[in-house]
Amino acid sequence: MPVSPRRSRMFRRSRVMRGSWPVWKPRIVFWIGAVAIGLVSVFFALAADRVQHLFKTMLALDPDAVFIPLLLTPLGFALCAWMALTWFPNAQGSGIPQAIAARHLHDAEPRHRLLSLKIAAGKILLTLIGLFCGASIGREGPTVQVGAAIMLASGRIGGMAQARGLILAGSAAGIAAAFNTPLAGVVFAIEEMSRSFEARANGLVLMAVILSGLAALGLVGSYTYFGDTAVSATTGLDWLLVLVCGLSGGALGAGFSAGALSVARRIRRLVEPAPVRRTVLLAAACGLAVAIIGVASGGETFGTGYEQSRAILEGQAPGPLFFLEKFASTFLSMASGIPGGIFAPSLTVGVSLGGSLAMLVGGKIALGAILGMAGYFAGVVQAPMTAFVIIIEMTGNHQAVIPIMAAAMLGYLTSRLLSPEPLYHGLSRAFLAKALREERERAAD
């Protein structure tokens, strides 16, 4: 049967398209960028564990030498703050607000000032320095900014014009690779980063999460962040714990979120006359306070708190004031402005809060830990779907899915009533306003 001329032309065109380098270049560069995010995330995680181990080793050499953290922590905070202002501007804080702000910018240059490879490298370096000095910070939030920067750079190299979608994809891949939680990466991109469902961008998100996850999987294998847990809510007391943990976690999370936004506004006004000097002094003061809390807690509040969280999730009773100590050290670390995230420390606050509440009402400590983590985390970030998905994936717990969802939703609703402005979106407005102000100044010149 003869082929029509029209079908013959279409066949030749499809063969040309399949073999065309301009068609395949953006895809290949995008795939390489997604794999790079997974590899960088693994390196970041291993390096973070290493520097925390070095800090704890120093403290263990002479448990009575309290001068080590009292000297090292404030100096480390001051160094990180100074380098973030002078060498790596816009590397401060968790990095999620910068990624959110960059999605609202229309020009490539201001986006580049928030999400460049130089800033990504500085973010990793300064977060590691902060962890080495005992800061109560995490690497997961910074991985979002690093992932977005890598993906945006890949888009520039590959000639892809979908900047907003690339930022979304890089952010999702960063979260997925950092926690080994692919579903949470996708949900985080939709719920927290974009606050909407964008069919075209979500295709990029899925591909980036898959490729970055495969790269991380190839290096470290399959694992559950907090190990597997199997507790469930089976009694009336367990469901009472759901209510208590959800409401208490949401209220405490709202306090952290509202306090962080208020302090951030006050600090911007405070340091304005002499930004570098006052910011460095403030960071040193916060570092000294973090060191004092750390010494008073026997070193328990230094670092991410991963080991403490895991122990409580396994049923070990937390100290009665540990969640308040960790809350204070995390708040001070964030207020200092040094690069570092709040995801991991917030999970620790929630775990210890839930464990303490379980002891108070006579419930299961492990169940209270998971529910407290869901309620508090949802209260801080005000993203309930991200909260319960990431917790289910991190703990491998499928027996308590409904209780975890209920605690997260209660935490979210409580937080919204007490603090209507979401934390990361509130913090992003400062970066967005600064970028727009700089654009107007350049236009006037």
C-alpha positions as CSV (number, residue, x, y, z in Angstrom):
1,M,0.0,0.0,0.0
2,P,1.6,3.3,-1.1
3,V,2.3,5.9,1.6
4,S,0.8,9.3,1.1
5,P,3.1,12.3,0.6
6,R,1.7,14.0,3.7
7,R,2.4,10.9,5.9
8,S,5.8,10.6,4.4
9,R,6.7,14.2,5.3
10,M,5.4,13.7,8.8
11,F,7.5,10.5,9.2
12,R,10.6,12.3,7.9
13,R,9.9,15.2,10.3
14,S,9.5,13.0,13.3
15,R,12.8,11.2,12.5
16,V,14.5,14.6,12.3
17,M,13.0,15.6,15.6
18,R,14.1,12.4,17.3
19,G,17.6,12.9,16.2
20,S,17.8,16.6,16.6
21,W,20.3,17.9,19.2
22,P,18.4,21.2,19.9
23,V,15.4,19.0,20.9
24,W,17.3,16.6,23.1
25,K,19.8,19.1,24.6
26,P,17.3,20.6,27.2
27,R,16.1,17.2,28.2
28,I,19.6,15.8,28.7
29,V,20.8,18.8,30.6
30,F,17.6,18.7,32.8
31,W,18.2,15.0,33.5
32,I,21.9,15.7,34.4
33,G,20.8,18.5,36.7
34,A,18.3,16.2,38.5
35,V,20.9,13.5,39.0
36,A,23.4,16.2,40.3
37,I,20.8,17.2,42.9
38,G,20.7,13.7,44.2
39,L,24.5,13.4,44.3
40,V,25.0,16.7,46.0
41,S,22.2,15.9,48.6
42,V,24.0,12.7,49.5
43,F,27.3,14.5,49.9
44,F,25.7,17.2,52.0
45,A,24.1,14.6,54.2
46,L,27.3,12.7,54.8
47,A,29.3,15.9,55.4
48,A,26.7,17.1,57.8
49,D,26.8,13.9,59.8
50,R,30.6,14.1,59.8
51,V,30.9,17.6,61.1
52,Q,28.4,17.0,63.9
53,H,30.3,13.9,64.9
54,L,33.5,16.0,65.1
55,F,31.8,18.6,67.3
56,K,30.5,15.9,69.7
57,T,33.9,14.2,69.7
58,M,35.5,17.5,70.8
59,L,33.0,17.8,73.7
60,A,33.5,14.2,74.7
61,L,37.3,14.6,75.0
62,D,36.7,16.7,78.1
63,P,33.1,16.9,79.3
64,D,34.1,19.5,81.9
65,A,35.5,21.9,79.3
66,V,32.4,24.0,78.9
67,F,34.5,26.8,77.4
68,I,34.7,24.9,74.1
69,P,31.1,25.5,73.1
70,L,30.9,28.8,74.9
71,L,33.8,30.0,72.7
72,L,33.4,28.0,69.5
73,T,29.6,28.4,69.0
74,P,29.4,32.2,69.1
75,L,32.5,32.6,67.0
76,G,31.1,30.1,64.5
77,F,27.8,32.0,64.4
78,A,29.6,35.3,63.8
79,L,31.8,33.8,61.1
80,C,28.8,32.3,59.3
81,A,26.8,35.6,59.5
82,W,29.8,37.6,58.2
83,M,30.4,35.3,55.3
84,A,26.7,35.1,54.4
85,L,26.6,38.9,54.1
86,T,29.9,39.6,52.4
87,W,30.8,36.5,50.4
88,F,27.5,34.7,49.8
89,P,24.6,37.3,50.0
90,N,21.1,35.8,50.0
91,A,22.5,32.6,51.6
92,Q,21.0,33.4,55.0
93,G,18.4,31.2,56.7
94,S,16.9,28.0,55.4
95,G,16.8,28.9,51.7
96,I,13.2,28.0,51.1
97,P,12.0,31.7,51.3
98,Q,14.6,32.5,48.6
99,A,13.3,29.8,46.3
100,I,9.7,31.0,46.8
101,A,10.7,34.6,46.1
102,A,12.6,33.6,43.0
103,R,9.4,32.0,41.6
104,H,7.7,35.4,41.7
105,L,10.4,37.2,39.9
106,H,10.1,37.7,36.1
107,D,13.7,38.7,35.2
108,A,16.6,36.3,35.1
109,E,19.1,38.5,36.8
110,P,17.3,39.0,40.2
111,R,16.5,35.3,40.2
112,H,20.1,34.5,39.7
113,R,21.0,36.7,42.7
114,L,18.8,34.4,44.9
115,L,19.6,31.1,43.2
116,S,23.1,30.9,41.8
117,L,25.6,28.1,42.0
118,K,27.9,30.3,44.0
119,I,25.1,30.8,46.6
120,A,24.5,27.0,46.5
121,A,28.1,26.3,47.3
122,G,28.1,28.9,50.1
123,K,24.9,27.5,51.5
124,I,26.5,24.1,51.9
125,L,29.7,25.4,53.3
126,L,28.1,27.7,55.8
127,T,25.5,25.2,57.0
128,L,28.4,22.7,57.6
129,I,30.3,25.3,59.6
130,G,27.2,26.1,61.6
131,L,26.6,22.4,62.4
132,F,30.3,22.0,63.4
133,C,29.8,24.9,65.9
134,G,26.7,23.3,67.5
135,A,24.0,25.3,65.8
136,S,20.5,23.9,66.1
137,I,19.9,23.8,62.3
138,G,19.3,21.2,59.6
139,R,20.5,20.6,56.0
140,E,17.1,19.8,54.5
141,G,15.9,23.4,54.0
142,P,19.2,24.5,52.5
143,T,19.0,21.5,50.1
144,V,15.9,23.1,48.6
145,Q,17.8,26.3,47.7
146,V,20.7,24.2,46.4
147,G,18.4,22.0,44.3
148,A,16.6,25.0,42.9
149,A,19.9,26.7,42.0
150,I,21.2,23.6,40.3
151,M,18.0,23.1,38.3
152,L,17.9,26.8,37.3
153,A,21.5,26.7,36.1
154,S,20.7,23.5,34.1
155,G,17.8,25.4,32.5
156,R,20.1,28.2,31.5
157,I,22.6,25.8,30.0
158,G,20.0,23.8,28.2
159,G,18.0,26.8,27.0
160,M,14.9,26.0,28.9
161,A,12.6,29.0,29.5
162,Q,10.4,27.4,32.2
163,A,12.2,29.1,35.2
164,R,9.3,28.8,37.6
165,G,8.8,25.1,36.8
166,L,12.6,24.5,37.1
167,I,12.7,26.1,40.5
168,L,9.7,24.0,41.6
169,A,11.4,20.8,40.3
170,G,14.7,21.6,41.9
171,S,13.1,22.3,45.3
172,A,11.0,19.1,45.2
173,A,14.1,17.0,44.2
174,G,16.1,18.6,47.0
175,I,13.5,17.7,49.7
176,A,13.0,14.2,48.2
177,A,16.7,13.4,48.2
178,A,17.4,15.0,51.6
179,F,14.9,12.9,53.4
180,N,14.6,10.0,51.0
181,T,10.9,10.8,50.7
182,P,9.9,11.1,47.0
183,L,6.2,11.5,47.7
184,A,6.8,14.3,50.2
185,G,9.0,16.1,47.6
186,V,6.1,16.2,45.2
187,V,3.6,17.3,47.8
188,F,6.0,19.9,49.2
189,A,6.3,21.4,45.7
190,I,2.6,21.6,45.1
191,E,1.5,22.6,48.6
192,E,4.2,24.8,50.0
193,M,6.3,26.1,47.0
194,S,3.6,26.8,44.5
195,R,0.3,26.7,46.5
196,S,-1.4,25.3,43.4
197,F,-1.4,22.4,40.9
198,E,0.3,23.2,37.7
199,A,0.1,20.3,35.3
200,R,3.0,21.3,33.1
201,A,5.4,22.1,36.0
202,N,4.4,19.0,37.9
203,G,5.7,16.9,35.0
204,L,9.1,18.5,35.6
205,V,8.7,17.9,39.4
206,L,8.0,14.2,39.0
207,M,11.0,13.7,36.6
208,A,13.4,15.6,38.8
209,V,12.3,13.7,42.0
210,I,12.6,10.3,40.2
211,L,16.1,11.0,38.8
212,S,17.5,12.7,42.0
213,G,16.0,9.8,44.1
214,L,17.6,7.2,41.8
215,A,21.0,8.9,42.1
216,A,20.8,9.0,45.9
217,L,19.5,5.5,46.0
218,G,22.5,4.3,44.0
219,L,24.9,5.8,46.5
220,V,23.3,5.1,49.9
221,G,20.7,2.4,49.1
222,S,17.1,2.3,50.3
223,Y,16.5,3.4,53.9
224,T,13.9,5.0,56.1
225,Y,15.0,8.3,57.6
226,F,13.9,7.5,61.2
227,G,13.8,3.7,60.8
228,D,10.5,1.7,60.7
229,T,7.9,2.1,63.4
230,A,4.7,0.1,63.9
231,V,2.7,1.9,66.6
232,S,-1.0,2.6,66.0
233,A,-3.9,4.2,67.8
234,T,-6.1,1.4,69.2
235,T,-7.6,2.7,72.4
236,G,-9.5,5.8,73.5
237,L,-6.4,7.0,75.2
238,D,-4.5,6.9,72.0
239,W,-7.1,9.0,70.2
240,L,-7.0,11.5,73.1
241,L,-3.3,11.7,72.4
242,V,-4.1,12.5,68.8
243,L,-6.2,15.5,70.0
244,V,-3.7,16.7,72.6
245,C,-0.7,16.4,70.3
246,G,-2.4,18.1,67.4
247,L,-3.7,21.0,69.4
248,S,-0.5,21.5,71.5
249,G,1.8,21.0,68.5
250,G,-0.1,23.5,66.4
251,A,-0.1,26.1,69.2
252,L,3.6,25.7,69.8
253,G,4.3,25.7,66.0
254,A,2.3,28.9,65.6
255,G,4.3,30.5,68.4
256,F,7.5,29.6,66.6
257,S,6.2,30.8,63.2
258,A,4.7,34.1,64.5
259,G,7.8,34.8,66.7
260,A,10.2,34.1,63.8
261,L,8.3,36.5,61.5
262,S,8.1,39.2,64.1
263,V,11.8,38.9,65.1
264,A,12.8,38.9,61.5
265,R,11.1,42.3,60.9
266,R,12.6,43.8,64.1
267,I,16.1,42.6,63.2
268,R,15.9,44.1,59.7
269,R,15.1,47.5,61.3
270,L,17.7,47.0,64.1
271,V,20.7,46.2,61.8
272,E,19.8,48.7,59.0
273,P,22.3,51.5,60.2
274,A,25.3,49.2,60.1
275,P,24.2,45.9,58.6
276,V,27.5,43.9,58.7
277,R,28.7,44.9,62.2
278,R,25.3,44.6,63.9
279,T,24.4,41.4,62.1
280,V,27.6,39.8,63.2
281,L,27.2,41.0,66.8
282,L,23.6,39.7,66.9
283,A,24.7,36.3,65.5
284,A,27.5,36.0,68.1
285,A,25.0,36.8,70.9
286,C,22.6,34.2,69.6
287,G,25.4,31.7,69.3
288,L,26.4,32.4,73.0
289,A,22.8,31.8,74.1
290,V,22.6,28.5,72.0
291,A,25.9,27.4,73.7
292,I,24.5,28.1,77.2
293,I,21.4,26.1,76.5
294,G,23.5,23.3,75.0
295,V,25.8,23.2,78.1
296,A,22.7,23.3,80.4
297,S,21.1,20.4,78.5
298,G,24.2,18.3,78.6
299,G,24.9,18.8,74.9
300,E,21.5,17.4,73.9
301,T,20.3,20.5,72.0
302,F,23.4,20.9,69.7
303,G,22.9,20.0,66.1
304,T,19.9,18.6,64.3
305,G,18.6,16.4,67.1
306,Y,18.4,13.3,64.9
307,E,19.7,10.9,67.5
308,Q,17.4,12.2,70.2
309,S,14.4,11.9,67.8
310,R,15.2,8.4,66.9
311,A,15.6,7.3,70.5
312,I,12.2,8.8,71.5
313,L,10.5,7.2,68.5
314,E,11.8,3.9,69.7
315,G,10.1,4.5,73.1
316,Q,12.8,6.2,75.2
317,A,11.3,8.9,77.5
318,P,12.5,12.4,76.7
319,G,13.7,14.9,79.3
320,P,10.8,16.9,80.7
321,L,12.1,20.2,79.4
322,F,14.0,19.0,76.3
323,F,11.3,20.2,73.8
324,L,11.5,23.7,75.3
325,E,15.3,23.7,75.2
326,K,15.4,22.5,71.6
327,F,12.6,25.0,70.7
328,A,14.7,27.9,72.2
329,S,18.0,26.8,70.6
330,T,16.3,26.4,67.2
331,F,14.6,29.7,67.4
332,L,17.8,31.5,68.4
333,S,19.7,29.7,65.5
334,M,17.1,30.9,63.1
335,A,17.0,34.5,64.5
336,S,20.8,34.7,64.1
337,G,20.4,34.7,60.4
338,I,23.1,32.1,59.7
339,P,22.5,29.6,56.9
340,G,20.6,26.5,58.0
341,G,17.2,25.0,58.0
342,I,14.6,24.2,60.6
343,F,13.1,21.0,59.3
344,A,15.2,18.5,61.3
345,P,15.2,20.5,64.5
346,S,11.5,21.1,64.2
347,L,10.9,17.4,63.9
348,T,12.9,16.9,67.1
349,V,10.9,19.5,68.9
350,G,7.7,17.8,67.8
351,V,8.9,14.3,68.7
352,S,10.0,15.4,72.2
353,L,6.8,17.4,72.7
354,G,4.7,14.4,71.8
355,G,6.7,12.0,73.9
356,S,6.3,14.4,76.9
357,L,2.6,14.6,76.4
358,A,2.3,10.8,76.1
359,M,4.0,10.5,79.5
360,L,1.7,13.1,80.9
361,V,-1.5,11.3,79.8
362,G,-0.2,7.8,80.2
363,G,-0.1,6.9,76.5
364,K,2.5,5.2,74.3
365,I,5.7,7.4,74.0
366,A,6.4,6.2,70.4
367,L,2.9,7.1,69.3
368,G,2.9,10.4,71.0
369,A,6.3,11.2,69.4
370,I,4.9,10.6,65.9
371,L,1.7,12.6,66.6
372,G,3.6,15.4,68.2
373,M,6.0,15.6,65.2
374,A,3.0,15.8,62.8
375,G,1.1,18.4,64.9
376,Y,4.1,20.7,65.5
377,F,5.6,20.4,62.0
378,A,2.3,21.2,60.4
379,G,1.9,24.1,62.8
380,V,5.3,25.6,61.9
381,V,5.2,25.3,58.1
382,Q,1.4,25.3,57.8
383,A,1.5,22.6,55.1
384,P,-0.5,19.6,56.6
385,M,-0.3,17.3,53.6
386,T,3.5,17.8,53.4
387,A,3.7,17.1,57.2
388,F,1.8,13.8,57.2
389,V,3.3,12.5,54.0
390,I,6.9,13.2,55.0
391,I,6.3,11.7,58.5
392,I,4.7,8.5,57.1
393,E,7.6,8.1,54.7
394,M,10.3,8.9,57.3
395,T,9.0,6.5,59.8
396,G,7.6,3.8,57.5
397,N,4.5,3.7,59.6
398,H,1.3,2.8,57.7
399,Q,-0.6,1.5,60.8
400,A,-1.2,5.1,62.1
401,V,-1.9,6.9,58.8
402,I,-5.3,8.3,59.9
403,P,-4.1,9.4,63.4
404,I,-1.0,11.1,61.8
405,M,-3.2,12.9,59.3
406,A,-5.6,14.0,62.0
407,A,-2.8,15.4,64.2
408,A,-1.3,17.2,61.2
409,M,-4.7,18.8,60.3
410,L,-5.4,19.8,63.9
411,G,-1.9,21.3,64.1
412,Y,-2.5,23.2,60.9
413,L,-5.9,24.5,61.9
414,T,-4.7,25.6,65.3
415,S,-1.7,27.4,63.8
416,R,-3.8,29.2,61.2
417,L,-6.1,30.5,63.9
418,L,-3.2,31.8,66.0
419,S,-0.8,32.8,63.2
420,P,-2.5,33.4,59.8
421,E,0.7,34.2,57.9
422,P,2.7,31.1,56.7
423,L,6.3,31.2,57.8
424,Y,8.2,30.6,54.6
425,H,5.9,32.8,52.5
426,G,6.2,35.6,55.1
427,L,10.0,35.4,55.1
428,S,10.1,35.3,51.3
429,R,8.5,38.8,51.1
430,A,11.7,40.4,52.4
431,F,13.8,38.9,49.6
432,L,11.2,39.7,47.0
433,A,10.9,43.3,48.2
434,K,14.7,43.7,48.1
435,A,14.9,42.3,44.6
436,L,12.2,44.6,43.3
437,R,13.8,47.6,45.1
438,E,17.1,46.9,43.4
439,E,15.4,46.6,40.0
440,R,13.7,50.0,40.4
441,E,17.0,51.6,41.4
442,R,18.8,50.1,38.4
443,A,15.9,51.3,36.1
444,A,16.2,54.8,37.6
445,D,19.9,54.9,36.8
